Amino acid sequence: MGDNITLTRQQAEQKMNTLRRLFTSVRLVHEGEKDEASAAVQEAFRTGKQVSRLEFVGDGVFQIMAEYVCVDGSPCVIETAGRNPTGPVVGTDRESRNSAAAGQTAQEREREDKPDILIVEDNEMNRLLLSRILESAYTVHTAENGRQALEEIERLGTRLSIVLLDIIMPVMNGFDVLRAMNAGNITDDIPVIMISSDDDAETVRKAFSLGVSDFIGKPYNAGAVKQRVNNTIKLFAKQRGTDGTFPEIP
């Protein structure tokens, strides 16, 4: 896992508050309060200077564990809840593998009952954040660049209830994706919300001129994202004369 980062308790608390902006569930765990017996390590990875690891905790849910050592010598673990961003579960014991299989089966059943949403965002942390915000009501699909987005749109078609589309991405940017969607009249059938940290007047004007239904700036506010996705889908359905019976995001 590499070297731990030495922090004072106050610094650890501040770090935890920063992480709260990225994840929906964060808590500080001190030595002796963390049960390692039920967790199977999936992989180790780094996020900037933060030493982290991904652990399976059952029912398809993972935790990203960011570990620090406080100056007083006691370990501080900053724990954030997340879902597996890398693919299949790799458990280290039979129990964890069985739990993973059961969790995946439950997820597959749940997927059948949820509308589909596509998140197009090149930043992995932002993709995870948006997925966590929306996954309670939608089956979330993701793409990390514009080309992947068009492939997913072609694959899913009008199963998609909405697309959240970043602007600045490698391979193919968001504006080019919109142009391709317009060329195929796809925006007539699927609403698009543009997501970007570049929210100056000209960028917003260009996005709306290319047919987006709404624009969400970064950093993301969970409540605002939920409300605007709900509102966009309802308005789009009303304009098309459909019933718009999509679930509210709790």
C-alpha positions in Angstrom: 0.0 0.0 0.0 3.0 2.3 0.3 3.8 4.8 3.0 1.1 6.1 5.3 0.6 9.9 5.5 1.2 11.3 8.9 -1.5 13.7 10.1 -2.6 15.3 13.3 -6.1 14.3 14.5 -7.3 17.7 13.4 -5.8 17.3 10.0 -7.5 13.9 9.7 -10.8 15.5 10.5 -10.2 18.2 7.9 -9.3 15.5 5.3 -12.5 13.6 6.1 -14.5 16.8 5.6 -12.9 17.3 2.2 -13.8 13.7 1.2 -17.4 14.3 2.2 -17.7 16.5 -0.9 -16.8 13.5 -3.0 -18.7 10.7 -1.3 -22.1 10.2 0.1 -20.9 8.4 3.2 -17.8 9.2 5.2 -16.7 8.3 8.7 -13.5 8.4 10.7 -12.6 5.0 12.2 -10.0 4.7 15.0 -8.0 1.6 15.8 -10.1 -1.3 17.2 -13.3 -0.1 15.6 -12.7 -1.5 12.2 -13.7 -5.2 11.5 -11.3 -6.5 8.9 -12.5 -10.2 9.1 -15.4 -9.7 6.7 -13.5 -7.6 4.1 -11.7 -9.1 1.1 -9.2 -6.8 -0.5 -10.0 -6.2 -4.2 -7.0 -4.1 -5.2 -4.7 -1.4 -4.0 -4.6 2.0 -5.7 -3.5 5.6 -5.2 -5.6 8.8 -5.5 -3.1 11.6 -5.6 -1.0 11.5 -2.4 -3.8 9.5 -0.6 -3.0 5.9 0.1 -6.2 3.9 -0.5 -7.5 0.4 -1.0 -10.8 -1.0 -2.2 -12.5 -3.6 0.0 -15.5 -5.8 -0.6 -18.0 -5.6 2.2 -21.0 -7.6 0.8 -24.0 -7.1 -1.4 -22.0 -5.6 -4.2 -20.9 -2.7 -2.1 -17.3 -1.6 -1.7 -15.5 0.7 0.6 -12.6 2.9 -0.4 -10.3 3.0 2.6 -7.9 5.9 2.9 -5.5 5.3 5.7 -3.5 7.8 7.7 -1.3 7.7 10.9 -1.9 10.5 13.4 1.0 12.2 15.0 0.1 10.7 18.4 0.7 7.2 16.8 -2.9 6.0 16.6 -4.1 4.9 13.2 -6.9 7.0 11.7 -8.8 5.4 8.8 -11.0 7.7 6.7 -13.6 5.4 5.2 -15.8 6.4 2.2 -18.5 4.2 0.7 -18.4 3.5 -3.0 -19.1 0.8 -5.6 -16.7 -1.3 -7.5 -15.4 0.9 -10.4 -13.1 -1.8 -12.0 -15.2 -4.8 -12.8 -15.6 -8.3 -11.3 -15.1 -9.1 -7.6 -11.9 -10.8 -6.7 -12.5 -12.3 -3.2 -9.8 -13.8 -1.0 -12.0 -16.5 0.6 -15.0 -18.6 -0.1 -17.4 -16.6 2.0 -16.6 -13.3 0.4 -17.0 -14.9 -3.1 -20.4 -16.4 -2.2 -21.5 -13.0 -0.8 -20.3 -11.3 -3.9 -22.2 -13.7 -6.2 -25.4 -13.2 -4.1 -25.0 -9.5 -4.3 -24.5 -9.5 -8.0 -27.6 -11.6 -8.5 -29.7 -9.1 -6.4 -28.2 -6.2 -8.4 -29.2 -7.9 -11.7 -32.7 -8.3 -10.5 -32.9 -4.7 -9.4 -31.5 -3.5 -12.7 -34.5 -4.9 -14.5 -36.9 -2.6 -12.6 -34.9 0.7 -13.0 -34.8 3.1 -15.9 -31.3 3.5 -17.5 -29.1 6.6 -17.3 -25.7 7.3 -18.9 -23.0 9.3 -17.2 -20.3 10.5 -19.5 -17.4 11.9 -17.4 -13.6 11.4 -17.8 -12.8 11.9 -14.1 -13.2 8.6 -12.3 -14.0 10.2 -8.9 -16.8 12.3 -10.5 -18.2 9.3 -12.3 -18.3 7.4 -9.0 -19.9 10.4 -7.2 -22.7 10.8 -9.8 -23.3 7.1 -9.8 -23.7 7.1 -6.1 -26.1 10.0 -6.2 -28.3 8.4 -8.9 -28.0 4.6 -8.5 -30.9 4.4 -6.0 -33.4 5.1 -8.8 -31.6 4.3 -12.0 -29.5 1.6 -13.6 -26.3 3.6 -14.2 -24.1 3.2 -17.2 -20.9 5.1 -17.6 -18.5 6.2 -20.3 -15.1 8.0 -19.9 -15.0 9.8 -23.2 -17.2 10.9 -26.1 -16.5 7.9 -28.3 -17.5 5.5 -25.6 -20.6 7.6 -25.0 -21.8 7.2 -28.6 -21.1 3.4 -28.4 -23.2 3.2 -25.2 -26.0 5.3 -26.8 -26.1 3.1 -29.8 -26.2 0.0 -27.7 -28.8 1.2 -25.3 -30.9 3.3 -27.6 -34.2 4.7 -26.2 -33.8 2.5 -23.1 -31.9 5.5 -21.9 -34.0 8.0 -19.8 -31.3 10.7 -19.8 -27.6 11.3 -20.6 -25.3 13.4 -18.3 -22.6 14.6 -20.6 -19.2 16.3 -19.6 -17.7 18.8 -22.1 -13.9 18.5 -21.7 -12.9 14.9 -22.3 -10.2 13.0 -24.2 -10.8 11.3 -27.6 -14.1 13.2 -28.3 -15.5 16.1 -26.3 -19.0 16.7 -25.2 -19.9 19.2 -27.9 -18.8 16.7 -30.6 -21.0 14.1 -29.0 -24.0 16.5 -29.1 -23.4 17.2 -32.8 -23.3 13.4 -33.5 -26.5 12.9 -31.5 -28.2 15.8 -33.4 -27.1 14.3 -36.7 -28.9 11.1 -35.8 -31.9 12.9 -34.3 -31.1 11.2 -31.0 -31.7 14.3 -28.9 -35.3 14.1 -30.0 -35.7 10.9 -28.0 -33.2 11.2 -25.2 -32.7 14.4 -23.0 -29.2 15.5 -22.3 -27.9 17.4 -19.3 -24.5 19.0 -19.8 -22.1 18.8 -16.8 -19.0 20.9 -16.6 -16.8 23.2 -14.5 -16.7 25.6 -17.4 -20.0 27.4 -16.9 -19.3 30.8 -18.4 -22.1 32.3 -20.5 -20.7 31.4 -23.9 -20.2 27.7 -22.9 -23.7 27.5 -21.5 -25.2 29.2 -24.6 -23.3 26.8 -26.9 -24.6 23.8 -25.0 -28.2 24.9 -25.2 -27.8 25.8 -28.9 -26.8 22.2 -29.4 -29.9 20.9 -27.8 -29.2 20.2 -24.1 -32.1 20.3 -21.7 -30.2 21.6 -18.7 -26.7 22.5 -17.5 -25.1 21.5 -14.2 -21.9 23.1 -13.0 -19.1 21.5 -10.9 -18.5 20.7 -8.1 -21.6 18.6 -7.9 -24.3 19.2 -5.3 -26.1 15.9 -4.7 -29.5 17.5 -4.0 -29.3 19.7 -7.1 -28.3 16.8 -9.3 -31.2 14.7 -8.1 -33.7 17.5 -8.5 -32.6 18.6 -12.0 -32.4 15.0 -13.3 -35.9 14.4 -12.0 -37.3 17.7 -13.4 -35.6 17.2 -16.8 -37.0 13.7 -17.3 -40.5 14.8 -16.2 -40.5 17.8 -18.5 -39.2 15.8 -21.5 -41.8 13.2 -21.0 -44.6 15.8 -20.8 -43.4 17.5 -23.9 -43.5 14.2 -25.8 -46.9 13.3 -24.4 -45.7 10.3 -22.4 -46.7 9.5 -18.9 -43.3 10.3 -17.4 -43.6 7.6 -14.7 -40.0 7.6 -13.6 -39.0 7.1 -10.0 -38.0 10.1 -7.8 -34.4 9.8 -6.5 -34.6 9.6 -2.7 
